[in-house]
Amino acid sequence: MENNLLLCILVLIPTFASSDLLLAHVSSIEKQNADNDLVVNGMEIYSMKIDSKVTSRFAHNVITSRAVNRGNVSKEVFFDVELPKTAFITNFSMTIDGVTYPGTIKEKEAAKKQYEKAVSRGQTAGLVKASGRKTEKFTVSVNIKAASKVTFELTYEELLKRQFGKYEMFIKVKPKQLVKDFEIEVDIFEPQGITELEAEGTFITNELQNTIKKTFSGKKGHISFKPTLDQQRRCPSCSESVLDGDFTVRYDVKRTTPDNLQIVNGYFVHFFAPTNLPKLSKNIIFVLDTSGSMSGREIAQTKEALLKILDDIKEDDFFNFILFDSEISTWKETLIKATPENLDEARKFVRQISAQGLTNLHGGLMRGIDILNAAHEENLVPKRSASIIIMLTDGQPNVGVSNTQEIEKAVKKAIDGRYTLYNLGFGSGVDYGFLERMALENKGLARRIYPDSDTALQLQGFYDEVSNPMLIDVELNYPENEISDLTTNSFKHFYDGSEIVVAGRFVDSNQNHLSVDVRAEGAQDALSYTTQQGAEQTAQAFQEQQYIFGEYIERLWAYLTIEQLLEKRITATGEEKENLTAQALALSLRYKFVTPLTSMVVTKPEENEEGIADKPTEAEGMFTGPLMASPLYHTYASPPTWYTSVDGDPHFIISVPQKKDAICFNINEKPGMILNLINDPVTGITVNGELIGDKRANSDAKIQNSYFGKLGIANKHLDVKLTVTPERITIENGDEKTGFTWLDSATLQQAGLTLIINRKKNLVLSMGSGASFVVVLHQVWKKHPLHQDFLGLYTLKSDKLSEQTHGLLGQFFQPIDFTILEIHPGSDPKKPDATMIVKNNELTVTRGWQKDYRRDPTHGVDIPCWFVHDNGAGLIDGVHTDYIVSSLF
């Protein structure tokens, strides 16, 4: 499980359109009423509030958004928010004209069946989720009648982690429009007392500085941010919002002792964070992938990070570098003390690192472990010290031992619980599951490193987290006969500025006291003591009930237990994995947490033919827990049938059904060029298309339009050829030839071919294997000075073609996966850019729309997709010119 040490919320105020998709991170600012810049596309968002209550590090967050349809027609409204990957959604509801439609949490498979049943009835899908570095995105949409109001309310919970001596709540604010009543309110209650509290925003101007209200005294802290409409404006007469950036709250608590125990209603939580301890020296091995795939920016950024890390290594530390590509090389044969002279030599070594060859990951790790083993056996390092291995790779093992299961077993056996292994996965080419399992089996964790301009900072930031070990082999022991369910209570390392949290349930729910034996090894001697706490002390601290939400310690215990059960599942197999799954599922359902094992089914109003919300129906959407990389799903006014197509000038649309999303690209070629679209050597089906241009060149256009003016569809096994132009449809079966015009309405069945012509609209073709195509006719005004008639092609049953199918369209008939990262505003404010990781390539893509003309050849339906530039470079196999063929057949 990827750990996120921040509480992150991306607040995207709902945007509204008749059939448009909400673009992540961008809200459409199209003023329809010059006298009212709060109305966008006929909709007014009159309230957005983020209300966070934090009790003893456990955060309960409620996001509420209210809007009204000021137009005279129905509108589709979208609620979009990003949540921390480690957060669990606990509730969601929509209230429309006073009627509330709640979400219910079910076991994932049961929810999936209900969801698919709803989708099969043609109802709107109600889920969007996507993974960023630290967040998962949730979106839901609903159709709202004219003059109707809607309220969205989303609740989620998370345990805040302590890092670098502070708890941090990170709220990303990006409404992109004015909101009449916008407010962030944070209430913090800490029984230990609050020692510091601060709040800041990257978008805070001098005018906004006074809108942040901060107070704290004793156990209570309060932050509020409530800018007026005028304060939200980027300029006095602007309708653009200045609220665009990060809002951060940080705090810490008073510590008179290393421990704090809290007991409420049969549950306890133990916070352990000793201070003022002498730092342990550390023995650190850097195991670095220097294979050819790391060349260029990756290796340069790695070297930059290592040079900065060398500046931070303490003189009492020991270290070494292991490089692996096809071969294994080391800087030194043993661990070396970090003297100034050795650090200077290490910097010279790092500067000359280069990338080449294959990836012998097993050899690199085993060499690092061997060096650590030898250092301990030969007493080259202090007995009281922390030994750490940090391994960085951007690929998968492909030389030496390449079987990942064998590598896991070998590494676990070699480490034998003595050292901590941290695995850093660089980019999208890694087998992250393998890295995560191997790290967890060796008391460490895995972390993704994202290829970006800040990669060096990501690497250095991770090192900073683990660079100051204070204790090793920490054991928090509780009376076995008093505790029935206990979260993890042994830890390899305790790092400066962090905190260890253990929670449990008493056998006797009326028990009101607890003693704990603490054992650990420090830099100078062993740490050993017993601490105890009574429930009456906790009760005294919790007299201020307005700051407390529900049975917070019980929910904290459930949250931590589920989180750790899910983590243990990663390395478990067989019956053990089944038992862990059953336990996590039962707790998720009992405490209503949306986790990877559960889904929330959202009941929304059904739309009649006019698109008016009129009656409730079964669930139309579901969303599942975070904690793992997730596909990006999108919500449409009506769910499309997933297909792959080419239409327009020419626009290729590639459906990615498992993500409920699409990728699109254009091919810019000269008229007369013939492109291979589909080629299946098994079924014998090929589809080629010949390009035509406008009647004359458009002097105002940088790129001249081109369209498909002729399609050739053939099945060599049936000896059938179909030629389609905007004027005629010709079928050749051996020596026989049959012709139709688009003025005909006809159905033809012969030689394994079925052809249906819908007059002046489209034709539907099924051939042999069952593969089906739709050819759409686009007719323009005959006297149009520029454009001429053209064709579009849609594949409906591509699963009937073989896995060997290729071509500009055919190569995408097999599943394709991609990841979207770093969504940010593009050159067009309505079309954000992002980084797409696909086929091991990192591409800059743009969110936009292409048209689906199958049902409406005149106007079409907007299909949102990620647009790949430069003729699909990096997405298609090879380059687009590879698909040019000499003839239509």
N, C-alpha and C positions, 0 to 999 in steps of 0.2 A: 504494500500500500504506500502511495506517495504521500509523504507528510507535508502539510502546509502549516506554517507557523504563524500565519496571519489570518484574521477574520476578514474576508473580502466580500463586498457587495458591489455589483455594478448596477446602478439605478438607471434604467432606461425608461423614460416616461412613455406610456403607451402611445403609439401612433395609429392612425385610422385611415382606411381607404376602402373603396368598394370591393376590390379584389386583390389589392397589392399585398405583398409580403413585407413584414417588418424587417428592415435591414439592420443587422446587428451593429450596434454602436452609432447608428445614424438615424435620426428622426426627420421625416420630411417636413420642411418648413415652407408650406405653400399657403400664403394668406388668402383666404377667400373673402374676408370681410375687412376692408381697409380701416374700419372704425373699431375693430375688435381683434387685436393681434394675439388673443388667447385662443381663437378658433382656428383650428388647422383641419383642412379637409372636412369642414362641417362639424368637427368634434372639439369640445373644450375639456381639457383636463383641469379641474378646479381644485384638486388636492392630491398631494403625494407626501406620505409620511413614512419615515423609517424609525421605528421605536425599538430600542435595544435595552434589555434589562440584563445586567450581568450580576450574578450572585456567586461569590466564591469561584471566579474564573469561568463559570458555566453561563454561556450567553443564550438568551431567548430573544429571538428577533422577529418582529412583525413588520412586514412591508404592506402598506395599504395605499391603493390608488383609486381615485374616483373621477369619473368622467361623465359627460352628458352629450348626447347627439343633438346639436343645434340645427342640423340640416332637415330637409323634408323627405329624405329617403333613408333606407337602412344603411348602416355602415359596419364594416368589419373592424373590430377593435382588438389590438394585440397587447398583451401584458408581458414584458420582457425583463428578466432580472438574472444577474449572475451571482452564483453562490460559491463558497469555498468547497473544494473537492472533499474536504473532511467533514462538511456539515451534513446533517440529516434533516430533510424536510419532514415536518410533522403535521402540517395542515395546509390546505388550500381551499378557498371558496370563491365563488362569484355570486354577487347579489345584483339582480336585474329587476328594476322597478319593484323593489321590496321583496322579491322572491330569491331565496338563497339556494344555490346549487353547490353542494359540498363535494369534496373529494373523499374517497374511501381507500384505505390501504389494504391490499390483498397480496397473497402469495403470487409471485411473478407470473407463473404459468396460467393461473386462474385469471389474473388480470389481462394477460395477453389474449386469451381466448375471447374475453368480453370485448376487448379493444378491437380485435380483428373482426368480430361479429358486427360491431358498430361501423367499422370502415367498409365492410362488405355491403352495408346498406346505403353506402354513398354519403355517410356523414363526415363532417369535418374532423380531421385528426387534431388532437388537442395538445400535442407535445412538441416541444423543441428542446434539445439539449446539445451542447457542444463543449469540447474541452479546450481550455486555454492552458497557460502555465499553472495557474493555481485555482482556476474556477471552472464550474460547470454552469451552463446557461439553461434557464427554464423559460419557456414561452408558452402561452396559451392564448387562443383567440375565440371570439364569439361575435355573432351578428347582433347588432343593436338597432331597434326600431327608431324612427324619428321621434325626438323629444324624450327618449328614454335615458335613464341613468344606469350606470354599471359601477360596481365596486369590486375590485380584486383585493384579496387578502391572502398573503403567503406567510407562513410561519416556519422557521427552521431553528435548529439548536446546534451548538458546537462548544466544545471545551477549548478555551483559549490556551495556547501554549506560551510558556515564558522563554524568551530568547534575548540574550545580551542584557539581562537584568530588567526587562520590562515585558508586560503584556501589551499587545498591540492590536487595535481594531482598525482595519483599513477599509474605508468605504470609497469606492470609485463612483464619482458623481458625473453623469453625462446625460442630462435630459435633452439638450439640444433645442429646447424651446422654453418659453415662459410658462410658469405654473403659478396660479394665483396663491395657493397655500402650499408652499414647499417647506418641509421641516425634517431635520434630523435631531432626534432626542435620544441621549444615552444616559441611563441611570446605572450606577455601579454601587454595589454593596459588598464590602469585604470585612468580615468579622475581625480580621487582624488589624484593620485600620489602613488607610491609604496614605502613602508617604509622598507621592507625586502624581500629578495629573496634568497632561498637556494635550492640546488639540491644534492642528494646523491643516491648511489646505493648499495644494499647489496652485489653485486658481484664485486664492484669496487676494483681492486688491486692497488698497488702502481704504476704499469705501466699504469693503466687506469685513475688514478686520474687526470692527466693533460688533458684528453680528454673531460672532462666536462667543457664547456665554459659558464660562467655566467656573465651577465652584466645587470645593471639596473640604470636608471637615470630618475628622474622626473616621468613621466607617463608610461614610457616604460620599459619592462623587456624582456630579451632574454636568453634562455637556449638552448645549443646544445650539442649533444653527437654523435660523429662520429668516432668510433674506426677503425683503419686500420685492414687489414686481420691479420697481425702479432700480433696486440694487442688483437684480438679476440681469438687467439689460447691459449688453456690451457697450453701448453708447446711449446717450439720452433719448434719441429718437429711434433706436434699433428695436427690432423684435427678436434679435438673436440673444441667446442666454450666455452669460459669462461662466455659468456653472459647468465646468468641463475640466475634470482632473481628479486628484486624490484628496480625500479627507481622512485624516489619520488621528486616532485617539490612542495615547499611550499612558500606562500607569504602572505603579508597583505598590506592594503592600509592606507594612511594617513587620519586621522579623526580630523578635527578641530571643527566639529559640530557633533551632534548625527545623523544627516540626510544627505543624498545626493540624490537629485532629478535630473533626466536626462530626457530631452524631445527631441524627434526626430520624425518628420513627423507624427504628430497626435497621438503618443503613449508616455507614460511615464513609468519610473520605479523609485521606491522610496526605497532606502536602509536605514534601521534604525538599528543602532548599537551604542547606547550610551556607553561611557566608564567612568571609575572612579566613579561609583555609589556605595553607601554602599550596602553590601549584605543583602538580606532579610533572616530572620531566616525561617526555614522550619519545617513543621510538617509532618513526613513521617511514613507511616504504611507499614510494610513489611508483605504481606499475602502469606504464603509459603505452597506449597503442600508437605505434609510429608506422602503420601500414600505409600503402599508397592512397587509400581513401581519405586519410587524414591530411593529405597535402593541401597547400594553399592556405585559406583563411583559418581552417581548423587548427592546423599545427602552429600557425603564427599566434593565434589567440591562446592556445595552451601554453606556449612558451612565455607569453606576456604574463599570464596568471602565475606561472611557476616562479618567475623572477620577483613578482610582488610577494608571493608566499615566502620565498627565501629571505626577504627583508623582515618577515615577522617571526621566523623560527628563533626560539630562545637558545642561548649558548649551552644550556644544560640538556638540550634535546639531541637525539641521534637520528640520522636520516640516510636515505640512499635512493637512487633512481634505477628502475628496471625498465628497459625499452623492449617492446616485442613487435616484430613484423614477421617476416619469414623465419628470422633467426631471433635469438635472445641476446641482448647485451646489457651490461651493467656499468654504472659509473664507477663503483668501487666493489670489491669482493666482500666487504663486510659493512656493517653499519658504521657511520662516521659521525663523530661529535661535531656540533655546529659551531665550531670556532670561527672567528672572522676570516682566517686564512682558508679554511675549508669551504666556507660560504662563497668566497670569491672564486674559488676553483669550480664550485658547483654552478655559479652563474655562467662561467665560460662554457661549461659542459652543456647547459641548457640552451645557450645561444646557437650552438652548432647542431642541435637535434634536427634531423630531416625525416621526411616520410617517404617510404617506398616498400614494396613487397606485399606479402599476404599477412594473415592475422593468426599468429600462434598464441592465442590467449592463454591456453592451459600452461604452456611453457613459461610465460611471463609470470603468472600468478605463483606457480610452484617454485620458481627461482626466488621470488620475494619471500615466500614462506620459509624456504630453506635458510635464507640469510637471517631472518628473525629467529628461527630455531637455534641457529649456530650462535647468535649473539647472546641468547639467554643461557645456553648450555656452557658457553665459555666465559660467562660473567662479564661480557663486554659492556653491558648496560646495567643501570641501577636495578636492584631487585624490586624496589617500589617505583615502578614507572608504568606508563600506559603504552601498549603496543598496538599500532593501527596500520592497516593496509588501505590505501586509497587507489582504486583501479579505475582508469578512464579508457573507454573504447567507443568507437563509432560504428563498429560492424559486428559480424558474427565470426566465430572461430572457423577457419577453413584450411588450416595446415597443422600438422602434429595431431594431437587429440582434438577432434572436432565434434564429437558426440557430447552434447551439453549435459546429459545425465551422467556420463562418465566423469566429466569435469567437475560437476557438483559433488559427486561422491569423493573424488580425489582431494578436492580442496577442503571439504569438511573433515575428512580423515586427517589431513596434514595439519590443519589449524587446531583441531581437537579442543575447541572451546577456549583457547588461550589468548587469541587476538580478535580484534574487531575488524570486519571487512566492510568497506564502503565501496559500492559500485556506482560509477557515474556513467550514464548512457548518453552519448553525444549524438544528437540528431535522430532521424527516424529509421536508420538502417539497423539499429540494434535489436536483439531479441530481449526486450525489456523484462518479460516474464522470467527468463533465465537469470538475468542479472539480479532481479528482485529476490527470487528464491534463494540464490546462492548467498546474497547478503544477509537475508533473514536467518538462514541456517547457521550463520557465523556471527550472530548478535549485532549485526549492522543494519544498514538500510540502503536502498537504491534511490538514486535521484536522476531525473532527466535534466540534461543540459541542452538548452535550445540554441540552435545555430542562429545567431543574431549579432548585432553590433556590441551587445553587452555580455557576450559569452565569457570573456575573461573575468568580468565582475561576478558572473554566476559561479565560476570555479573558485574564485577567491572567497566569495561569500560562503560557500559550503565549507571551505577550509576553516574560516573564522568560527563556524559553529562548533567544530570539533578540535580546535587548536588549544583549548585550555582545560584539560581534564583535571579535576580536583580530587576525585575518589575513584577507586576501582573496586569491582566485586561488591557492589552494594546489595545488602539483604535486609528487607524489612519483614520481620517475623511477627505473626499474630497468633494468639492462642487457638490451636486447631479445633478444640472442642467448642469454641464460641462462634466461629465464623463458618458459614456454609458455602458462600460463593465469594471468591476473592479474585481480583484482577491481578495482572502480573506484579510480582513483588521482589524480583531479583533483576539487577541491572549491571551490565558489564562496566559502564562508566557513568559518572556524574560530571557534567561540564559546567564551568563557571557561568553564572547568569541564567541557567536553565532551572527546571523544577521537575521532580519526580512526583507522580500522582498515583496513589493506590486507593481503590474503593472496594467495599465489601458489604455483605449482608450478614446480619447476626442470625444465629440459630434461634435465639429467643428475641422476638421483635420488641420486647419490653426492656431489653438490656440498655443501660444508659451510661456505661463506662467501658473503657478499653485501654489496655496497655500494649505497647509495641517495643520489641527488642530490635535495635538498629545495629547493624554490623557493616563495616566497610574498611578498606585499606587506604590510608592517606599517604602523603609524601614523606612524613616523618614517622608516623606510627599508626596503629590500628584505631579506628573509631568504633567505640562500643558503649552503648548506654540504653536505658529503658525510659520511655516516655509514656504518659497516660493522660487521659482526658475524660471528663464526665459530660453527660448530655446537658446538665444544668448550666454548664459554662457556655455551651452552644446556644441554649435557649435564651440566655441573657443577651447574647450578641444579636439575636434575631427578633428583638422586640419591635423593630421598625418593619412591620409586616408589609407595608406598601412597596417595599423593595424586593419582596420575595415572590417568586412565581411557583406555585404548585409544590409538589414534592421534589424539590430541585436535587437533593442528594441522591434520591432513588433514581431519578432520571440521569444524573451524572454517572452513577454506577452502571445503569443499563447502556448508556452511550459508550462508555469505556469498555465494557464487556463485549458488546457487539463489535466494536472496532478491533479489539484484539482477537476475537474469534475469527473474524474475516481475514485478519493477517495470518493467523495460524493455518487457515485453509490453503494459503498459497503454497506452503511446503508440505502439506499433508497429502496422503493418498488413501485409497480404499475405504475401509470401514471408519478409520479415524476422520477422514474428510467428510464422510456422510454424517457422522455424529456432530462434528463442528458446525456443519451446515444446518442441521436440525435445530441445534441450540440457538444459533444466530437468528434463524428464521422465526423461532418461537418468540424470542425477545423482541424482534423487529415488529411483529404483529401485535404483541401485547402492549408495547409502548408507542405504537403508531409511528415508527421511524421508517422513512423510505430509504432502503439500502439496496445493494446489488441483488438481494434475494427477494425484495418486495417491490411492488409498483403501486402508485396511486392512480386510481381510476377517477376521472373527472366527469361528472354529469353536467351536460350543457343543454341548452334549448335546441330543439331540432328546427331546421329551416324548412318552410314549405316552398312551393314552386316560385313564389314571389320573393323568396329570400327573407321572409319576416319570421322572427323568432316567435313561436306560438305555444309550444308545449314542451315539457321536459321529456327526455328520452333516456335510454340506457347510455352508459358511458361512451364518450366519443374520443377519449384520449387517455393515455397513461404515461407516467414518467417514473423512471427507476432511479435507484440511488446512485450517487457519484462514485468516488473511490477508484474509478478506472477510466481509462481513455474512452470517450463516448462519441458516437456518431453525431453528426449535425443534422437534425430533422427539421423540416419546415412545414408550416401550416398553410394550406391553400383554401380558397373560398369553397372549392369542392375538390376532393382528392382525385388526382390524375391517375390514369392507368400508366404504369411505368413502361417506357419504351425508349428506343434510341432512334433519332431522326436527323435528317438534314433538310433544311428549308431556307427560304430567303436567299441571301446573297453571298455564299451559302453559309448558313448558321448550322453547326452541328450541335445537337443536344444529346448528352450521354446521361441516361438515368443511372442513379446509384441506389437501387431499392433498399438495400440494407441500411442506408443512411437517410432514406426519404429525402434525397437531395439530388442535384444534377450538376454536371460540369458541361460547359459549352466552349466552343472555339470556332473560329472562322478559317476558311481556306481562301487566300487571295491569289488567284491565278488568272491567266489570260483567257478570253473567250476562245473556244475551239479545243481547249485541253480536255482530255477524258480522264476521270479519276476512278480508281477502283474503290468501291464502297464496301462490298461484301464478296468474299471468296471462300467457299467451303468445299474443300476437295473431297470430303466424305459424301455429302448429299449431292454434290455436283452443281450447287446453286451459286451463281455469280450475279452481282449487280454492279454495273458501271454507269457513270453519269457524265454527259457532255455539257460543258459550260457555254452559256451565251452571255452577251453583255447588253448594255443599253443600246438603243437605236443609234445614239451618237455619244461621244465622250462628254462627260459632265465637267466643264472647266472649273467648277467650284469645288470639286471633290479631290482630296489628296489620293484616295484609292478608288479606282473605278469599280462600280458594282458588277458582279457577275452572278449568274443564276444557273440552275440546271434546266436546260431547254430540251434535253432528250435523255431518257433512261433506257438502258438495256438490261433486261432481267432474263436469265437463262437457267435452265436445268438440263445439263448435258445427259443425265441418266434418262430423262423423259424425252430428250431431243426436242425441247420446247424453247422458243425464244419469243420474248415479248418486247416490242419496241413502243415506247410511249413518248409522244410529243404533245405540246399544247393543242395540236390539231387532231391527231389520230392515235388510235391504239391498234397495233398490228400484232397478230399472233402467228408464228410460224411453227408448225408441227411436222417435221420432216419436209415433204414437198408441198404440204397443204398450207395455205395462207388465208387468214380470216382478218377482216378489218372492221373497225368501228370508229365513229366520231364521238366527240364529247356531247353531241346533241342526243345520242342514244341513251336509253336506259335498258340495260341488258344483263342477263345472267348466262354464263357459259360454263359448261363442265365437259372437259375432254382430256384424255390422256393424263389423268392424275392432277389436272389443273382446274381450279375453280376461280372464275372471274365474275365480279359483280361491278357493273358500271352505274354509278349514280349521276344522272344527267347534270353536266356542267359543274360538278362538285368534286367527285373523287372516284377512284376505283379501288376495290379490295381484291387482293390476289392471294390465293393459297396454293402452294405447290408441293406435291410429293410428300415430303417429310412432315408436312403440317405447318411449316414456316409461313407466316402471313405478313403481307405488306399492304400499306395504304399509300396510294399515290394521289396527292392533292393537286388540283388544277387551280392556278392563280391567273385570273383574267383581268386585264386592265382595260381602260378606255382605249378603243382602237385608234383614236386620233391623238393619244398621249404623245407629246413630243419627245419623250425620253424612254419610258419603260415599255417593256413588251411582256407577253404572257410567259409563264414559267411553271415549273413543277416542284413539288416537295415530296420526300419519301419518309415514311414512318414504318418501323418494324414493330410488329405486335407480338409475335411468338418466336422470338429469337432463341428460346430454349430448345426449339426443335432442330436447331442447327448444331453441328458438332463442336467439340472443344478446339478443333484445328481451324475454326473460322477466323479469317483475318480481313484486312481491308480497313479503310478509314473509319467505318462504322463497325465492321465485324469483329475487330480486335477487342471491342468493349462488350461483347455478348457474354464474356466470362466475368465473374465478379472482380471489381476493381476497388481498392481501398485508398482512402486519402485522409489526411489530417489537416485541419485549418488552425493556424496559429496567428497570433498578433494582428487581429482585426483592427484597422485604423482608418481614419478618413483618407479618401483618395482625392484626385484632382477634381472630380465631380462630387460635390457634397452629398448627393443622393446615392452615390455608389462607392461604398468603402472598399479599400484594398485589404489584402491579407496575404499571408504566406501559406502556400499549400505544399504539403509533403506528399508526393505521389511518385510511385515507381523509383524510390530512392533519390528523387530530384526535388530541389527546393525552388518553387516557382512563385512569382508575384502574380496574384490573381485579383480580379475585381468582381464585386457582387453586382449583378444586373439582372435583366430579364431577356428572354427570347420568346418568340411567339409559337404557340401550338395552334395550327390551322386545321386540324383534322375535322373538327365539328363546325367551325366557322371560318371558311376560306377567306372571307372578306376582312373580318376584324381580328380574328384569332383570340387566344387567351394567353395572358402573360405567365410565363414559367420562370421562376427565379432560379438562378444558377450561378456558379463560380466560373467566370470567364478567363480562359487561358489565352494569353497573348501570343503573337508571333507564329501564327499558323499551327497552334497546338504544340509548339516545341516543348519537349520535356514530358508531355502527356502521351502523344502518339509515339508508336515505335518508329525509330528512325526519323526521317524528315519528310515533309509533305510531298516533296517531289518524287519520293520513292513509290508513290501510289499513282503516278501518271502512267497510263497505258496507251497503246497505239490505236485501239479500235474499240467500238462499243461492245463487241462480243469477242 
